[in-house]
Amino acid sequence: MVAVGDFPHYDVVIIGSGAGGGTLAHRLAPSGKRVLILERGGYLPRERDNWDSTAVFVKGKYRAPEFWLDRHGNAFPPEVNYYVGGNTKFYGAALFRLRPEDFGELRHHDGLSPAWPIRYEDLEPYYTQAEHLYKVHGHHGEDPWEGAYSAQYAHPPVAHEPRIQQLSDDLAKRGLHPFHLPIGVDLIQDEHGRATSSSVCIRCDRVDGFPCLVRGKSDAQVICVEPALQYPNVEMITDAHVVRLETDPTGRSVSKILTRSEDGTLTAYSADIVVVACGAVNSAALLLTSANDRHPRGLANSSDVVGRHYMRHNNLALMAVSKEPNDTRFQKTLALHDWYLGADDWDYPLGGIQMLGKSDAEQIHGEAPRWAGAVTPDMPFAVLAHHAVDFWLCGEDLPLPDNRVTVDSEGTIHLALDENNNTGGLKRLRHKLQGMLGHLGMHEHQLLSHSIYLHKGMPIGATAHQAGTVRFGDDPATSALDVNCKAHDLDNLYVVDTSFFPSIGAVNPSLTAMANALRVGDHLVERLG
């Protein structure tokens, strides 16, 4: 670090330590360049409440204590968490690649999903690197609709427990192609070379939405940030909320990064390269609030796309009721993409199905008012939980320009969202699953909708898969970033979280953010020399 004026200067400052920022820091650490990570939050405490459903889901203990406003001015609590590692501290660690078709233009029932300025083949080597870095367990070749791969996963898939293996077998008997869900966890192989859920701890069912008490989940803190900080050229400052980026008089370069701590102290930093990775909503908000005379609509926003095209997937969390008890502890091991791109009775993409973490009695009890009358009175919550089989249905959300992030004069984030955008495929996907229940050993009429997070702000409050607000592209008139995720309008500003997505596909976006951060990292190493 050197001082420039009255504040410290670095080669690279990364704002955010999640899937994008943390992964980028890991890639830059061996370069010898002076890297500073600015993290808005602190370290998430390791405590018993990490695995307590009531604390995590019902009370929202770790959720950021803030509210955003919808397009009608109504306040809602977003699903955001400000800690080292970002939202990966709470993600389900399902680390899918986008399909090759997702990189091209795809027609949906409600409109077009636009093409990316890069191809699947451009990102494929980085997908492999990200899978190995984040210890993804899986097996390439099981999913007939996945893209080509240059290397097999470094870790074998997590073996299905008996009830999920039976589910997989029953799906295959119907001519479908279930496959092992690729998941980032730190498991030990048994004597036969298989990764099993029992090999990490007896509570490894605590994946979806829980922070991992035993550091067994591949989050950005454990995998990337802590190893990066072992290098003497990498630093991190926590409790450093970046509130504004200022430019030099020409407007072509970010010259100052202004942070505010919880006690209100303002501190400034500068860097040759400034990388924003705050999450799609907060990254857009930061660029918009950094408007100045040279950039009256916000930084990187001469095209007026910053904040627009917000996407978050069309998701359904569904609980089926198995006729036989489901003693599975680690349920998140199976996925199905047979209708990802279409079906015999529908010419448009439907999306994918995957397993969720196992529901427990506390979670079900938290949803009891919504499920009143949906289950038989003689099935108490504990019994229902013992028979629960939980599915996650994911359909593509289209990048509408009016689905957007704005910030008012008081700094409050407004999120406008058309909640009925492109939902037809998801409804058909649910119908596909509903129609199979009797053949899968489930009660046919008990497919219960619920919120995995148990917060009543769904669906607009479900921001875990947020993307698209600072899209990249070849044309500065229709995009904010170039193909290397550098702002068209500035020479030293990059964005590496899911903001850069032109479209979101129908799989969890984390692995694509990680792979792209590695790709941009290689570009920055070359640029810095």
C-alpha positions in Angstrom: 0.0 0.0 0.0 1.1 3.5 -0.8 -0.5 6.8 0.1 -2.0 9.0 -2.6 -2.9 12.4 -1.2 -4.5 11.8 2.2 -5.7 8.2 1.6 -4.1 4.8 0.9 -3.7 3.5 -2.6 -3.8 -0.1 -4.0 -3.3 -1.8 -7.3 -6.8 -3.3 -7.0 -9.7 -2.6 -4.6 -12.5 -5.2 -4.6 -15.8 -4.1 -3.1 -17.5 -7.2 -1.8 -16.3 -10.7 -0.7 -18.9 -13.0 -2.1 -19.0 -15.4 -5.1 -17.6 -12.7 -7.4 -15.4 -10.6 -5.2 -14.0 -13.4 -3.1 -13.2 -15.5 -6.1 -11.5 -12.6 -7.9 -9.4 -11.9 -4.8 -8.3 -15.6 -4.8 -7.2 -15.3 -8.4 -5.3 -12.1 -7.9 -3.6 -13.1 -4.6 -0.6 -14.9 -6.2 0.1 -12.0 -8.6 1.9 -10.0 -6.0 -0.3 -7.0 -6.7 -1.6 -5.0 -3.7 -5.2 -6.0 -3.3 -7.7 -4.6 -0.8 -11.1 -6.2 -0.1 -13.7 -3.9 1.3 -16.5 -5.8 3.0 -19.6 -4.1 4.3 -20.2 -6.6 7.0 -18.1 -8.6 9.4 -17.4 -12.3 10.0 -20.5 -14.3 10.7 -20.3 -15.8 14.2 -20.0 -19.5 14.5 -22.7 -20.5 17.1 -25.4 -23.0 17.7 -28.0 -20.7 16.0 -26.2 -21.3 12.7 -28.1 -24.6 12.5 -31.3 -23.5 14.3 -34.3 -23.3 11.9 -36.2 -20.9 14.2 -33.2 -18.5 14.4 -32.3 -18.7 10.8 -35.6 -18.9 9.0 -38.5 -17.9 11.3 -36.7 -15.0 13.1 -34.3 -14.1 10.3 -31.4 -13.6 12.8 -28.7 -13.2 10.2 -30.7 -11.3 7.6 -29.7 -7.6 7.1 -32.0 -5.4 9.2 -33.1 -3.2 6.3 -36.1 -2.7 4.1 -36.5 -1.9 0.4 -39.5 -0.5 -1.4 -41.5 -2.2 -4.2 -42.9 -0.3 -7.2 -45.9 0.7 -5.1 -43.9 2.1 -2.3 -44.5 -0.8 0.1 -41.6 -1.9 2.3 -40.3 -5.5 2.3 -37.3 -7.2 3.9 -34.9 -8.5 1.2 -33.1 -11.8 1.5 -29.6 -10.2 1.8 -26.8 -11.0 4.3 -23.8 -8.7 4.8 -20.9 -10.9 6.0 -17.5 -12.0 4.8 -18.3 -14.4 2.0 -21.5 -12.5 1.0 -24.6 -14.5 0.3 -22.6 -17.7 -0.2 -22.7 -18.0 3.6 -26.3 -18.9 3.1 -26.6 -20.3 -0.4 -27.4 -24.0 -1.0 -24.1 -24.5 -2.8 -25.8 -26.0 -5.9 -23.1 -25.1 -8.5 -24.5 -25.7 -12.0 -23.2 -24.6 -15.3 -25.5 -22.7 -17.6 -26.4 -24.8 -20.6 -24.7 -23.9 -24.0 -28.1 -22.8 -25.3 -28.4 -20.2 -22.5 -25.5 -18.3 -24.1 -27.5 -17.8 -27.3 -30.9 -16.2 -27.9 -33.7 -18.3 -26.5 -37.4 -17.8 -27.3 -39.7 -18.1 -24.3 -43.5 -17.9 -24.3 -43.4 -14.3 -23.0 -40.4 -13.1 -25.0 -36.7 -13.5 -25.8 -33.9 -14.3 -23.6 -31.0 -12.4 -25.2 -27.6 -13.8 -26.3 -24.4 -13.3 -24.4 -21.4 -11.6 -26.0 -19.3 -14.7 -25.1 -20.0 -18.3 -25.9 -20.2 -21.3 -23.5 -16.9 -22.4 -25.0 -15.3 -19.2 -23.8 -16.3 -19.8 -20.2 -15.9 -23.6 -20.1 -12.3 -23.7 -18.9 -13.2 -21.3 -16.1 -16.2 -23.4 -15.2 -13.8 -26.4 -14.7 -11.5 -24.2 -12.6 -14.3 -23.0 -10.5 -15.7 -26.5 -10.0 -12.3 -27.7 -8.8 -11.7 -24.6 -6.6 -15.1 -24.9 -4.9 -14.8 -28.6 -4.4 -17.9 -29.4 -6.4 -19.1 -33.0 -6.1 -20.8 -34.4 -9.2 -20.3 -36.4 -12.4 -20.2 -34.9 -15.8 -22.0 -37.0 -18.4 -25.1 -37.9 -16.3 -27.1 -35.0 -17.6 -27.7 -35.4 -21.3 -28.4 -31.7 -21.8 -25.2 -30.3 -20.2 -22.5 -28.7 -22.3 -19.1 -30.2 -23.2 -16.5 -30.4 -20.4 -12.8 -30.3 -20.5 -12.3 -32.2 -17.2 -14.4 -34.4 -14.9 -15.3 -33.0 -11.5 -12.4 -33.4 -9.0 -14.8 -35.0 -6.5 -17.3 -37.8 -6.9 -21.0 -37.1 -6.5 -22.6 -37.3 -3.1 -24.4 -40.7 -3.0 -28.1 -40.7 -2.7 -29.6 -41.9 0.5 -32.1 -44.7 0.2 -35.3 -42.7 -0.3 -33.7 -40.3 -2.8 -32.1 -43.3 -4.7 -35.6 -44.8 -4.9 -36.9 -41.5 -6.3 -34.1 -41.5 -8.9 -34.9 -45.0 -9.9 -38.6 -44.2 -10.2 -37.8 -41.2 -12.4 -35.6 -43.3 -14.6 -38.3 -45.9 -15.0 -40.5 -43.2 -16.5 -37.8 -42.6 -19.2 -36.4 -39.5 -17.5 -32.8 -38.6 -16.8 -32.2 -37.7 -13.1 -28.6 -36.9 -12.3 -26.5 -36.2 -9.2 -26.8 -32.5 -8.3 -23.4 -30.7 -8.4 -22.8 -29.4 -4.9 -19.9 -27.6 -3.3 -19.3 -29.4 0.0 -16.2 -30.7 1.8 -16.9 -34.4 2.2 -14.6 -37.3 2.9 -14.8 -40.3 0.6 -15.5 -43.8 2.0 -13.4 -46.9 1.3 -15.1 -47.3 -2.1 -14.3 -43.8 -3.2 -17.8 -42.5 -2.7 -18.7 -39.2 -1.1 -21.4 -39.7 1.5 -23.4 -37.3 3.5 -22.5 -39.0 6.8 -18.8 -38.4 6.2 -18.8 -34.7 7.3 -21.1 -34.4 10.3 -24.4 -35.6 11.5 -26.1 -32.2 10.8 -25.0 -31.9 7.1 -28.7 -31.5 6.2 -28.2 -27.9 7.2 -27.2 -26.6 3.7 -30.1 -24.6 2.1 -30.2 -21.2 3.8 -28.0 -22.1 6.8 -24.5 -20.9 7.4 -22.2 -23.9 8.0 -21.1 -24.3 11.6 -18.4 -26.8 10.7 -17.1 -25.0 7.5 -18.2 -28.0 5.4 -20.0 -25.9 2.8 -17.9 -24.3 0.0 -18.6 -20.7 0.6 -16.5 -17.8 -0.6 -15.0 -17.0 2.8 -13.7 -20.5 3.4 -12.7 -21.3 -0.2 -11.3 -18.0 -1.4 -11.1 -15.1 1.0 -9.2 -16.8 3.8 -6.6 -18.4 1.5 -6.2 -15.1 -0.3 -5.5 -13.3 3.0 -2.5 -15.6 3.6 -0.7 -13.6 1.0 1.1 -10.5 2.3 -0.1 -8.4 -0.6 -3.8 -9.0 0.2 -5.7 -7.1 2.9 -9.4 -6.9 4.0 -11.2 -4.3 5.9 -14.6 -5.2 7.4 -17.4 -2.9 8.5 -16.5 -0.8 5.4 -19.8 0.1 3.6 -18.8 1.7 0.3 -21.3 4.6 -0.1 -19.8 6.4 -3.1 -17.3 6.2 -6.0 -15.8 9.5 -7.1 -14.1 10.2 -10.5 -11.3 12.4 -11.6 -12.1 15.6 -13.4 -12.2 13.9 -16.8 -14.8 11.4 -15.6 -12.8 8.6 -17.1 -11.4 7.0 -13.9 -12.6 6.3 -10.4 -10.3 8.3 -8.2 -11.8 7.8 -4.7 -13.7 5.0 -2.9 -15.6 6.4 0.1 -16.6 4.1 2.9 -18.7 4.5 6.0 -18.4 2.4 9.1 -21.2 1.6 11.6 -20.2 4.5 13.8 -20.4 6.8 10.8 -16.7 7.3 10.2 -15.9 8.1 6.6 -12.7 6.7 5.1 -11.3 7.0 1.5 -9.2 4.7 -0.6 -8.0 4.7 -4.2 -6.8 2.1 -6.7 -5.5 1.6 -10.2 -8.4 -0.8 -10.7 -11.7 -0.7 -8.8 -14.0 -3.8 -8.9 -17.6 -3.6 -7.7 -19.0 -6.9 -6.5 -21.8 -6.0 -4.0 -24.6 -8.1 -5.5 -26.7 -7.1 -8.4 -29.0 -4.8 -6.5 -26.4 -3.1 -4.3 -23.9 -2.8 -7.1 -26.4 -1.0 -9.3 -27.4 1.2 -6.3 -23.7 2.1 -5.7 -23.2 3.1 -9.4 -26.5 5.1 -9.4 -25.7 7.0 -6.2 -22.2 7.9 -7.5 -23.7 10.2 -10.2 -21.8 13.4 -10.8 -21.5 16.1 -13.5 -19.7 13.9 -15.9 -22.0 10.9 -15.2 -25.4 12.5 -14.4 -27.3 9.2 -14.6 -24.7 7.3 -12.5 -21.4 5.7 -13.2 -21.2 3.4 -16.2 -24.7 4.5 -17.2 -24.5 6.4 -20.4 -26.7 3.6 -21.9 -29.3 4.0 -19.1 -29.2 0.3 -18.4 -27.7 0.4 -14.9 -30.4 -0.9 -12.5 -32.5 -2.2 -15.4 -33.1 -5.8 -16.5 -33.2 -7.1 -12.9 -33.7 -10.9 -12.8 -34.2 -13.3 -9.9 -35.6 -16.6 -11.4 -39.1 -17.9 -11.2 -38.9 -20.3 -8.3 -41.1 -22.6 -6.4 -40.2 -24.5 -3.2 -42.5 -27.5 -3.1 -42.9 -30.2 -0.4 -44.4 -33.6 -1.4 -45.5 -36.1 1.2 -44.0 -39.5 0.8 -46.1 -42.6 1.5 -43.1 -44.1 3.2 -41.0 -42.3 5.8 -38.2 -40.2 4.4 -35.2 -40.7 6.7 -32.9 -38.8 4.4 -30.5 -36.4 6.2 -28.8 -34.9 3.2 -31.5 -34.6 0.6 -29.9 -32.2 -1.9 -28.3 -34.8 -4.2 -30.6 -35.1 -7.2 -31.7 -32.9 -10.2 -33.7 -33.3 -13.4 -33.4 -31.2 -16.6 -35.6 -33.2 -19.0 -37.8 -30.2 -19.6 -35.1 -27.5 -19.3 -35.5 -26.4 -23.0 -39.0 -27.6 -23.7 -41.5 -30.5 -23.7 -43.6 -32.5 -26.1 -46.6 -30.4 -25.2 -44.8 -27.0 -24.9 -42.4 -25.4 -27.4 -40.7 -23.2 -24.9 -38.3 -23.8 -21.9 -39.9 -25.0 -18.7 -36.8 -25.1 -16.4 -35.2 -27.5 -14.0 -36.1 -29.5 -10.9 -33.7 -30.1 -8.0 -33.9 -31.3 -4.4 -33.9 -28.9 -1.5 -32.6 -29.3 2.0 -34.9 -31.5 4.1 -37.8 -29.7 5.8 -38.0 -30.1 9.5 -40.9 -29.6 12.0 -39.8 -26.1 12.9 -39.8 -24.9 9.3 -43.2 -26.5 8.6 -44.6 -25.0 11.8 -43.5 -21.6 10.7 -45.5 -22.1 7.5 -48.6 -23.5 9.3 -51.0 -20.6 8.6 -50.3 -21.0 4.8 -50.7 -24.7 4.9 -53.9 -24.8 7.0 -56.2 -27.4 5.6 -53.6 -28.7 3.2 -52.7 -31.7 5.3 -54.8 -34.1 7.2 -55.4 -33.2 10.9 -54.1 -36.5 12.0 -50.6 -35.7 10.6 -48.8 -33.5 13.1 -45.8 -31.4 12.0 -43.2 -33.9 13.3 -44.8 -36.7 11.3 -45.2 -34.5 8.3 -41.6 -33.6 8.4 -40.6 -37.3 8.6 -42.5 -37.9 5.3 -41.5 -34.6 3.5 -39.7 -34.7 0.2 -38.7 -31.2 -0.9 -38.2 -30.0 -4.4 -37.0 -26.7 -5.9 -38.4 -25.7 -9.3 -36.5 -23.1 -11.2 -37.6 -21.3 -14.4 -36.0 -18.4 -16.3 -36.9 -14.9 -15.6 -36.7 -12.5 -18.6 -34.6 -9.3 -18.4 -37.4 -6.7 -18.7 -36.1 -3.1 -18.8 -38.7 -1.9 -16.3 -37.7 -4.6 -13.7 -35.2 -2.3 -12.2 -33.3 -0.9 -9.2 -33.5 2.8 -8.4 -32.4 4.8 -5.4 -34.2 7.8 -3.9 -32.8 11.0 -2.5 -32.6 9.4 1.0 -30.6 6.4 -0.3 -33.4 3.9 0.0 -33.4 1.2 -2.6 -36.6 0.7 -4.8 -37.1 -2.5 -6.6 -39.7 -2.7 -9.4 -40.7 -6.2 -10.4 -43.3 -7.8 -12.6 -43.9 -10.9 -10.6 -45.8 -12.6 -13.5 -43.0 -12.4 -15.9 -42.6 -15.6 -18.0 -44.2 -17.9 -15.4 -46.0 -20.1 -17.8 -43.2 -22.6 -18.1 -42.8 -22.9 -14.3 -46.5 -23.6 -14.0 -46.2 -26.4 -16.5 -43.1 -27.7 -14.7 -45.1 -28.0 -11.5 -47.8 -29.8 -13.4 -45.2 -32.3 -14.7 -44.1 -33.0 -11.1 -47.6 -33.1 -9.7 -48.6 -35.6 -12.4 -45.8 -38.0 -11.4 -46.3 -38.1 -7.6 -48.3 -41.3 -7.6 -45.6 -43.0 -9.6 -42.9 -41.7 -7.2 -44.3 -43.1 -4.0 -45.9 -39.8 -3.0 -49.4 -38.8 -2.0 -50.8 -37.5 -5.3 -52.6 -34.4 -4.1 -50.2 -33.1 -1.5 -47.7 -30.9 -3.3 -47.4 -28.0 -0.9 -46.0 -24.6 -1.9 -43.9 -22.9 0.7 -41.1 -20.4 1.1 -37.7 -22.0 1.7 -36.7 -18.9 3.7 -40.1 -18.6 5.5 -40.1 -14.9 5.1 -43.5 -13.5 3.9 -41.9 -11.1 1.4 -41.7 -13.8 -1.3 -41.5 -13.5 -4.1 -40.0 -10.0 -4.5 -38.0 -10.5 -1.2 -36.4 -13.6 -2.6 -33.2 -11.9 -3.9 -30.8 -14.9 -3.5 -30.6 -15.3 -7.3 -30.5 -11.6 -8.2 -28.8 -10.7 -11.5 -28.6 -8.5 -14.6 -28.6 -4.9 -13.4 -25.2 -3.9 -15.0 -25.2 -6.1 -18.1 -22.2 -6.7 -20.3 -22.2 -6.6 -24.1 -20.4 -5.4 -27.2 -22.5 -2.3 -27.8 -22.0 0.6 -25.4 -25.5 1.9 -26.3 -27.2 -1.2 -24.9 -24.8 -2.4 -22.2 -22.8 -1.0 -19.3 -19.8 -3.3 -19.4 -17.6 -4.7 -22.2 -16.8 -8.4 -22.5 -14.1 -8.2 -19.8 -16.7 -6.7 -17.4 -15.0 -3.2 -17.6 -17.3 -0.2 -17.7 -17.6 1.2 -21.3 -17.5 4.7 -19.8 -14.6 4.4 -17.4 -11.1 3.0 -17.8 -10.6 1.4 -14.4 -14.0 0.3 -13.2 -15.1 -3.4 -13.4 -18.1 -5.3 -12.1 -17.8 -9.1 -11.3 -20.9 -10.2 -9.4 -24.1 -11.5 -11.2 -24.9 -7.9 -12.3 -23.1 -8.6 -15.6 -25.6 -11.4 -16.7 -27.6 -10.5 -19.9 -29.9 -13.5 -19.1 -30.1 -15.8 -16.1 -31.0 -19.3 -17.5 -32.8 -21.6 -15.2 -30.0 -22.8 -12.9 -28.4 -21.3 -9.8 -26.1 -18.4 -10.9 -23.3 -18.8 -8.4 -20.9 -21.0 -10.4 -21.2 -18.7 -13.4 -20.3 -15.7 -11.3 -17.3 -17.6 -9.9 -16.1 -18.8 -13.3 -16.4 -15.3 -14.7 -14.5 -13.8 -11.8 -11.6 -16.2 -12.6 -11.9 -15.1 -16.3 -11.8 -11.4 -15.4 -9.0 -12.1 -12.9 -6.8 -13.5 -15.7 -7.6 -10.3 -17.7 -6.6 -8.1 -14.8 -3.4 -9.9 -14.1 -2.4 -9.4 -17.8 -3.5 -5.8 -17.7 -1.5 -5.0 -14.5 1.6 -6.7 -16.0 
